[in-house]
Amino acid sequence: MVLWASLFCVLLLLLSSANEASSYGEKELLSLKRFQWAQPSNKRNCFSRKSRTQNGATILEMKHQDHCSGLVRDWSRMLQKRLSVDDIRVTSLQSRIRKMVSGKTEALFQTQIPITSGVKLQTLNYIVMVTLGSRNITVIVDTGSDLTWVQCQPCKTCYTQPEPLFNPTISPSYQSVQCNSRACQSLQYATGNSGLCGNNPPTCNYLVTYGDGSYTRGELGQDNLVLGTTSIENFVFGCGRNNKGLFGAASGLMGLGRSDLSLISQTSNVFGGVFSYCLPDTDSEASGSLILGGDSSVYKNSTPISYTRMAPNPQLDSFYILNLTGTSIGGVSVQAPSFGKGGILIDSGTVITRLPPSVYRAVKTEFLKQFSGYPTAPGFSILDTCFNLLAYEEVNIPTVKMQFEGGAELNVDITGVFYFVKSDASQVCLALASLSYEDEIGIIGNYQQRNTRVIYDTTQRILGFAKETCSFT
């Protein structure tokens, strides 16, 4: 009897040890077969015209731009290029922020604007379809921009786009914006450049320049904008006559920032200053949604929404800034002195999340501790924690979570933990990167926002997260 009791205790001990070993850290199974970089089955379907109105909210289908830019002959090269140009965006972003907080009153006013440099090299990856002056227009969605603009006829210098250029002369509802208007005066804050007066008639001309020499230039106009079935009269936008840069196949850009010229501000009387999105992954058939309006009943979230306040920062008021209080890897809390200091910017235009060096080192150390036994691979560009997973069909990877003031939490979707530098999985990297300096502001990129409902309430100045499998249907 004593022998059986002893054997039973030993068995329980072994089972307990086994369970403890297998459950160390929270992990999710990632199928590497899921990542297939095939050409879209029908390119025309990429430019979605789908939208609907539900419970007073307007819902627009979102697509990833990678599958809407024509034939891709080398996916590995494209995946690598995306990282390189993303680094250019962040470098420009940090430079502008430093000027904004330099303490110089004049410089602060000149640079207290959203940073739109990510648009210049196709790093703003998500597009929607809207109707402007009765013409369907595909635009890039960017929370880091305020001025919405499109390419217009006649165009002196325009990049190639598959859709016809917007022609204001055939739109009966189009009007030029005058120099003495409030909208023209708002350009300084929205773009960093004041409106310029044209001659005969005295129309308001705008200019937005980017760090690499890319730009959009034209006149400020207003026309009827239709979002789903909701019509917005006299919507102010940029009618671009000179546009240079790799804007992909989109016809322009939708600014979702916070100045008076942003789409959110111009439609606040209709949608209450609330919008949300669910960003799909890069699968050619995947789609997400941009929802304008605050009725949460139209969301398809699988977890409750957790809210955090937008951190007040008068110097950076154009940005959406949050207070990051912690992170966890595989359920293990990561400690770093930078938490709760300086804030972190959430941006739909930056691809890869950037963390202060001390936070990134702690996250990297814990991730490597839990994701051990796999062959390593060389780092690439901004990513230095890489693996060769060519021989694996699936892997268990630690969960990644970010905690914010007030108890809000962003659970990074499994598709946002690894970045594939090589399409054959021979070089797969942790999709997080370090900033150069501890005092730079962190950025939550769109790669880590996938399959998450992100809710922006600009009136209440709060931002929410909830898990959601992105789908327009």
C-alpha positions as CSV (number, residue, x, y, z in Angstrom):
1,M,0.0,0.0,0.0
2,V,2.9,2.3,0.9
3,L,4.6,1.4,-2.4
4,W,1.5,2.3,-4.5
5,A,1.1,5.6,-2.6
6,S,4.7,6.4,-3.3
7,L,4.4,5.6,-7.0
8,F,1.2,7.7,-7.1
9,C,3.0,10.7,-5.6
10,V,5.9,10.3,-8.1
11,L,3.4,10.1,-11.0
12,L,1.7,13.3,-9.8
13,L,5.1,15.0,-9.4
14,L,6.1,14.0,-13.0
15,L,2.8,15.2,-14.4
16,S,3.0,18.5,-12.6
17,S,6.5,19.0,-13.8
18,A,5.5,18.2,-17.4
19,N,2.5,20.6,-17.2
20,E,4.7,23.3,-15.8
21,A,7.3,22.9,-18.6
22,S,4.7,22.8,-21.3
23,S,2.8,25.8,-20.0
24,Y,5.8,28.0,-19.4
25,G,4.7,31.3,-20.9
26,E,1.7,31.9,-23.0
27,K,2.2,30.8,-26.6
28,E,0.2,30.7,-29.8
29,L,0.7,28.3,-32.8
30,L,1.8,30.1,-36.0
31,S,1.3,28.2,-39.2
32,L,4.1,29.2,-41.6
33,K,2.0,28.0,-44.5
34,R,-0.4,30.8,-43.9
35,F,2.1,33.3,-45.2
36,Q,1.8,32.9,-49.0
37,W,2.8,35.9,-51.1
38,A,0.8,35.1,-54.2
39,Q,-0.5,37.5,-56.8
40,P,-4.0,38.7,-56.2
41,S,-6.5,36.6,-58.1
42,N,-8.2,39.6,-59.6
43,K,-6.4,42.9,-59.4
44,R,-9.6,44.9,-60.0
45,N,-11.1,43.5,-56.8
46,C,-8.2,45.1,-54.9
47,F,-9.8,48.5,-55.3
48,S,-12.8,47.8,-53.2
49,R,-16.0,49.8,-53.7
50,K,-17.7,48.1,-50.8
51,S,-19.3,50.1,-48.0
52,R,-22.4,50.0,-45.9
53,T,-24.3,51.9,-43.2
54,Q,-25.3,50.2,-40.0
55,N,-26.9,51.7,-36.9
56,G,-25.9,55.1,-38.0
57,A,-22.2,54.2,-38.5
58,T,-20.5,54.3,-41.9
59,I,-18.4,51.2,-42.7
60,L,-15.7,51.2,-45.4
61,E,-13.8,48.2,-46.5
62,M,-10.0,48.4,-46.1
63,K,-7.4,46.6,-48.1
64,H,-3.7,46.2,-47.8
65,Q,-1.9,48.1,-50.5
66,D,0.8,45.5,-51.1
67,H,-1.8,43.5,-53.1
68,C,-3.1,46.5,-55.0
69,S,0.1,47.8,-56.6
70,G,0.3,45.6,-59.6
71,L,2.5,42.6,-60.4
72,V,5.1,41.8,-57.7
73,R,8.0,39.8,-59.2
74,D,10.0,39.4,-56.0
75,W,8.2,39.4,-52.7
76,S,11.4,39.0,-50.7
77,R,12.8,42.2,-52.2
78,M,9.5,44.0,-51.5
79,L,9.4,42.8,-47.9
80,Q,12.9,44.1,-47.4
81,K,12.3,47.4,-49.1
82,R,9.3,48.0,-46.8
83,L,11.6,47.9,-43.8
84,S,14.1,50.3,-45.3
85,V,11.6,53.0,-46.2
86,D,9.9,52.5,-42.8
87,D,13.1,53.5,-41.2
88,I,13.2,56.7,-43.2
89,R,9.7,57.6,-42.0
90,V,10.7,57.1,-38.3
91,T,13.9,59.0,-38.7
92,S,12.0,61.9,-40.2
93,L,9.3,61.6,-37.5
94,Q,11.8,61.8,-34.6
95,S,13.6,64.7,-36.2
96,R,10.4,66.7,-36.5
97,I,9.4,65.9,-32.9
98,R,12.7,67.1,-31.6
99,K,12.1,70.5,-33.3
100,M,8.6,70.6,-31.8
101,V,9.8,70.3,-28.3
102,S,12.9,72.4,-28.7
103,G,11.3,75.3,-26.9
104,K,11.6,77.8,-29.8
105,T,8.2,79.4,-30.1
106,E,8.4,80.2,-33.8
107,A,9.9,76.7,-34.7
108,L,7.2,75.1,-32.5
109,F,4.4,76.8,-34.4
110,Q,6.0,75.9,-37.7
111,T,6.5,72.2,-36.9
112,Q,3.5,71.5,-34.6
113,I,1.9,69.3,-37.3
114,P,1.3,65.7,-38.1
115,I,4.2,64.0,-39.8
116,T,3.2,62.6,-43.2
117,S,6.7,61.4,-44.4
118,G,5.6,57.8,-44.3
119,V,3.5,58.4,-47.4
120,K,6.4,59.1,-49.6
121,L,7.6,55.6,-50.2
122,Q,4.6,53.4,-50.0
123,T,4.7,52.7,-46.2
124,L,1.2,53.7,-45.6
125,N,-0.3,50.4,-46.4
126,Y,-4.0,50.5,-46.0
127,I,-6.5,51.9,-48.5
128,V,-10.3,52.6,-48.7
129,M,-12.7,53.8,-51.4
130,V,-14.6,57.0,-51.1
131,T,-16.6,59.1,-53.6
132,L,-15.5,62.7,-54.2
133,G,-17.6,64.8,-56.5
134,S,-19.4,61.7,-57.9
135,R,-16.1,60.0,-58.7
136,N,-14.8,56.9,-56.9
137,I,-11.4,57.5,-55.4
138,T,-9.0,55.1,-53.7
139,V,-7.0,56.8,-50.9
140,I,-4.4,55.8,-48.3
141,V,-5.6,55.9,-44.7
142,D,-3.2,57.8,-42.4
143,T,-3.8,58.8,-38.8
144,G,-0.6,60.9,-39.0
145,S,-1.9,63.3,-41.6
146,D,-4.6,66.0,-41.6
147,L,-5.1,67.2,-45.1
148,T,-6.9,64.8,-47.5
149,W,-5.7,65.3,-51.0
150,V,-6.1,63.6,-54.5
151,Q,-4.4,64.0,-57.8
152,C,-6.3,66.4,-60.1
153,Q,-6.6,67.3,-63.8
154,P,-5.0,69.1,-65.4
155,C,-1.9,67.7,-63.7
156,K,1.6,69.2,-64.5
157,T,3.4,66.4,-62.7
158,C,1.6,63.3,-61.5
159,Y,2.7,59.8,-60.5
160,T,1.0,56.9,-62.3
161,Q,-2.3,55.7,-60.9
162,P,-4.8,53.2,-62.5
163,E,-7.9,55.3,-61.7
164,P,-8.7,58.4,-63.8
165,L,-7.5,61.7,-62.2
166,F,-10.1,63.7,-60.4
167,N,-11.3,66.5,-62.7
168,P,-12.9,69.4,-60.8
169,T,-14.1,71.0,-64.0
170,I,-16.7,68.3,-64.6
171,S,-17.9,68.3,-61.0
172,P,-20.8,70.7,-60.6
173,S,-20.4,70.8,-56.8
174,Y,-16.6,71.7,-56.8
175,Q,-15.5,75.1,-55.6
176,S,-12.1,76.7,-55.0
177,V,-11.3,77.8,-51.5
178,Q,-10.4,81.5,-51.2
179,C,-7.3,82.9,-49.6
180,N,-9.1,84.8,-46.9
181,S,-11.0,81.7,-45.7
182,R,-10.6,79.9,-42.4
183,A,-9.7,76.7,-44.2
184,C,-6.8,78.4,-45.9
185,Q,-5.6,79.8,-42.7
186,S,-5.7,76.3,-41.1
187,L,-3.1,75.0,-43.6
188,Q,-0.3,76.3,-41.4
189,Y,-1.2,74.0,-38.6
190,A,-2.3,71.1,-40.8
191,T,0.6,70.9,-43.2
192,G,3.4,73.1,-41.7
193,N,3.1,75.5,-44.7
194,S,0.8,78.5,-44.9
195,G,-1.7,78.9,-47.7
196,L,-0.4,80.8,-50.8
197,C,-2.6,83.1,-52.7
198,G,-3.1,82.5,-56.4
199,N,-4.0,85.1,-59.0
200,N,-7.3,85.6,-60.7
201,P,-9.2,84.3,-58.8
202,P,-7.4,84.6,-55.4
203,T,-7.5,80.9,-54.7
204,C,-5.7,79.2,-51.8
205,N,-2.7,77.1,-52.9
206,Y,-1.2,74.4,-50.6
207,L,2.1,72.7,-50.4
208,V,3.1,69.6,-48.4
209,T,6.8,68.5,-48.7
210,Y,8.5,65.4,-47.5
211,G,12.0,64.7,-46.3
212,D,13.2,62.9,-49.5
213,G,12.0,65.6,-51.9
214,S,8.5,64.1,-52.5
215,Y,5.6,66.6,-52.4
216,T,2.1,67.4,-53.3
217,R,1.1,70.8,-54.4
218,G,-2.1,72.3,-55.8
219,E,-5.1,74.4,-54.7
220,L,-7.4,73.9,-51.8
221,G,-10.9,73.0,-53.0
222,Q,-14.2,71.7,-51.6
223,D,-16.7,69.2,-53.0
224,N,-19.2,66.7,-51.9
225,L,-17.6,63.7,-50.2
226,V,-19.6,60.5,-49.9
227,L,-18.5,58.0,-47.3
228,G,-20.6,54.8,-47.7
229,T,-24.1,56.3,-48.0
230,T,-23.3,59.4,-45.9
231,S,-22.8,62.6,-47.9
232,I,-20.5,65.4,-46.5
233,E,-21.1,68.7,-48.3
234,N,-18.3,71.2,-48.9
235,F,-15.5,68.9,-47.8
236,V,-12.2,70.7,-48.0
237,F,-9.3,68.8,-49.6
238,G,-6.2,69.3,-51.6
239,C,-6.5,69.2,-55.4
240,G,-3.0,68.1,-56.3
241,R,-1.6,69.5,-59.6
242,N,2.0,68.6,-58.9
243,N,2.7,65.3,-57.0
244,K,5.9,63.4,-56.7
245,G,6.6,60.2,-54.7
246,L,5.9,56.5,-54.6
247,F,2.3,56.7,-53.4
248,G,1.6,53.2,-54.8
249,A,-1.6,52.8,-56.8
250,A,-3.7,55.1,-54.6
251,S,-5.1,58.3,-56.0
252,G,-4.3,60.3,-52.8
253,L,-4.4,60.3,-49.0
254,M,-7.1,60.5,-46.3
255,G,-6.0,62.5,-43.3
256,L,-7.4,61.2,-40.0
257,G,-5.4,63.5,-37.8
258,R,-6.8,66.1,-35.3
259,S,-6.5,69.5,-36.9
260,D,-9.5,71.5,-38.3
261,L,-8.8,70.2,-41.9
262,S,-8.8,66.5,-41.0
263,L,-11.6,64.3,-42.1
264,I,-12.4,63.6,-38.5
265,S,-12.8,67.3,-37.6
266,Q,-14.7,68.1,-40.8
267,T,-17.3,65.3,-40.1
268,S,-17.5,65.7,-36.3
269,N,-21.1,66.9,-36.5
270,V,-22.0,63.7,-38.3
271,F,-19.8,61.1,-36.6
272,G,-19.1,62.7,-33.3
273,G,-15.3,62.7,-33.7
274,V,-15.2,58.9,-33.4
275,F,-13.6,56.4,-35.8
276,S,-12.1,53.0,-35.6
277,Y,-10.4,50.5,-37.8
278,C,-9.4,46.9,-38.0
279,L,-6.3,46.4,-40.1
280,P,-6.1,43.1,-42.0
281,D,-2.9,41.2,-42.7
282,T,-1.3,41.1,-46.2
283,D,-3.2,38.1,-47.5
284,S,-4.6,39.0,-50.9
285,E,-8.1,38.1,-49.9
286,A,-8.1,39.7,-46.5
287,S,-10.1,42.9,-45.8
288,G,-10.7,45.0,-42.8
289,S,-12.9,48.0,-42.0
290,L,-12.8,51.7,-41.3
291,I,-15.8,52.7,-39.2
292,L,-16.9,56.3,-38.9
293,G,-19.1,56.8,-35.9
294,G,-19.2,55.6,-32.3
295,D,-21.8,52.9,-32.1
296,S,-19.9,49.9,-30.8
297,S,-22.7,47.5,-31.7
298,V,-21.3,47.4,-35.2
299,Y,-18.0,46.1,-34.1
300,K,-17.2,42.4,-34.3
301,N,-14.8,42.3,-31.4
302,S,-14.3,39.0,-29.6
303,T,-12.9,40.6,-26.4
304,P,-14.2,43.6,-24.4
305,I,-12.9,47.0,-25.4
306,S,-10.4,48.4,-22.9
307,Y,-9.8,52.2,-23.0
308,T,-6.9,54.4,-22.2
309,R,-6.8,58.2,-22.3
310,M,-4.8,60.1,-24.9
311,A,-1.9,61.6,-23.1
312,P,-2.1,65.4,-23.0
313,N,0.9,67.0,-24.7
314,P,0.3,70.5,-26.1
315,Q,3.5,70.4,-28.0
316,L,2.5,67.2,-29.8
317,D,-1.2,67.7,-29.9
318,S,-1.5,66.6,-33.5
319,F,-0.5,63.1,-32.7
320,Y,-2.4,60.3,-30.9
321,I,-0.1,59.6,-27.9
322,L,-0.7,57.1,-25.2
323,N,1.0,56.2,-21.9
324,L,2.7,52.8,-22.1
325,T,2.9,51.3,-18.6
326,G,4.2,47.8,-19.3
327,T,4.7,44.9,-21.7
328,S,4.6,41.1,-21.3
329,I,6.1,38.3,-23.3
330,G,4.5,35.0,-23.0
331,G,2.6,36.2,-20.0
332,V,5.8,37.2,-18.2
333,S,5.9,40.9,-17.3
334,V,8.9,42.8,-18.6
335,Q,10.5,45.4,-16.4
336,A,12.1,48.6,-17.8
337,P,12.6,52.1,-16.4
338,S,11.1,53.8,-19.4
339,F,7.5,52.6,-18.7
340,G,5.2,55.4,-17.9
341,K,7.6,58.1,-19.2
342,G,7.4,60.1,-22.4
343,G,4.4,58.4,-24.0
344,I,4.1,56.4,-27.1
345,L,2.6,57.4,-30.5
346,I,0.1,55.1,-32.2
347,D,0.4,55.5,-36.0
348,S,-1.3,53.8,-38.9
349,G,1.6,54.8,-41.2
350,T,4.6,53.4,-39.4
351,V,4.9,49.6,-40.1
352,I,7.1,48.3,-37.3
353,T,6.7,49.2,-33.6
354,R,9.7,51.1,-32.1
355,L,10.5,50.9,-28.4
356,P,13.0,52.8,-26.2
357,P,16.3,50.9,-26.1
358,S,15.9,49.8,-22.5
359,V,12.4,48.5,-23.2
360,Y,13.5,46.7,-26.4
361,R,16.4,45.0,-24.7
362,A,14.2,43.7,-22.0
363,V,11.6,42.5,-24.4
364,K,14.2,40.9,-26.7
365,T,15.9,39.1,-23.8
366,E,12.6,37.6,-22.5
367,F,11.5,36.6,-26.1
368,L,14.8,34.8,-26.7
369,K,14.5,33.0,-23.4
370,Q,11.1,31.6,-24.3
371,F,11.6,31.1,-28.1
372,S,14.8,29.0,-27.8
373,G,16.1,26.0,-29.8
374,Y,15.4,27.5,-33.3
375,P,18.2,28.2,-35.7
376,T,19.1,31.9,-35.9
377,A,19.4,34.1,-39.0
378,P,21.1,37.4,-39.7
379,G,19.4,40.6,-38.8
380,F,18.1,42.9,-41.5
381,S,17.7,46.6,-41.5
382,I,16.0,47.7,-38.2
383,L,15.3,44.1,-37.1
384,D,18.1,42.2,-35.2
385,T,16.3,39.2,-33.6
386,C,15.9,36.8,-36.5
387,F,15.4,33.0,-37.1
388,N,15.6,30.5,-39.9
389,L,12.3,28.7,-39.9
390,L,12.5,27.2,-43.4
391,A,12.4,23.6,-42.0
392,Y,9.2,24.2,-40.0
393,E,5.6,24.1,-41.0
394,E,4.4,25.7,-37.7
395,V,6.0,27.1,-34.5
396,N,4.8,28.0,-31.0
397,I,5.6,31.7,-30.4
398,P,5.2,33.7,-27.1
399,T,2.4,36.1,-26.9
400,V,3.2,39.9,-26.9
401,K,1.0,42.3,-25.0
402,M,1.3,46.0,-24.3
403,Q,-0.3,47.6,-21.2
404,F,-1.5,51.2,-21.0
405,E,-2.7,53.7,-18.4
406,G,-6.1,52.8,-17.0
407,G,-5.6,49.0,-17.5
408,A,-6.1,49.0,-21.3
409,E,-4.2,46.2,-23.1
410,L,-3.2,45.6,-26.7
411,N,-2.8,41.9,-27.4
412,V,-0.6,41.7,-30.5
413,D,-2.1,39.3,-33.1
414,I,0.0,36.3,-33.9
415,T,0.5,37.6,-37.4
416,G,2.0,40.8,-36.0
417,V,4.8,39.1,-33.9
418,F,7.1,37.9,-36.7
419,Y,8.1,39.8,-39.8
420,F,9.1,37.8,-42.9
421,V,12.2,39.3,-44.5
422,K,12.4,36.3,-46.8
423,S,9.2,34.9,-48.2
424,D,10.4,31.3,-47.8
425,A,10.7,31.8,-44.0
426,S,14.5,31.4,-44.0
427,Q,14.8,34.9,-42.4
428,V,12.0,35.6,-40.0
429,C,12.4,38.3,-37.4
430,L,10.7,39.6,-34.2
431,A,8.7,42.5,-35.6
432,L,9.9,45.0,-33.0
433,A,12.8,47.4,-33.2
434,S,14.7,49.7,-30.9
435,L,14.8,53.5,-31.1
436,S,18.3,55.0,-31.3
437,Y,18.0,57.0,-28.1
438,E,16.1,56.6,-24.8
439,D,14.5,60.0,-24.9
440,E,12.9,59.4,-28.3
441,I,9.2,58.8,-28.4
442,G,8.0,55.2,-29.1
443,I,5.7,54.3,-31.9
444,I,3.1,51.5,-32.2
445,G,3.2,50.5,-35.8
446,N,0.4,49.1,-38.0
447,Y,2.0,45.6,-38.1
448,Q,1.3,45.2,-34.4
449,Q,-2.3,46.6,-34.8
450,R,-3.5,43.8,-37.1
451,N,-6.7,42.0,-36.3
452,T,-7.4,44.5,-33.5
453,R,-10.3,47.0,-33.3
454,V,-8.6,50.3,-32.5
455,I,-11.2,53.0,-31.5
456,Y,-10.3,56.7,-31.5
457,D,-12.7,59.0,-29.6
458,T,-11.3,62.5,-30.2
459,T,-14.1,64.1,-28.2
460,Q,-13.6,62.1,-25.1
461,R,-9.8,61.9,-25.8
462,I,-9.7,58.2,-25.2
463,L,-8.5,55.3,-27.3
464,G,-9.6,51.7,-27.1
465,F,-8.4,48.2,-28.1
466,A,-10.3,44.9,-28.6
467,K,-9.5,41.7,-30.3
468,E,-11.2,41.2,-33.7
469,T,-10.7,39.1,-36.7
470,C,-10.7,41.6,-39.5
471,S,-13.4,41.1,-42.0
472,F,-15.7,43.5,-43.9
473,T,-18.6,41.0,-44.3
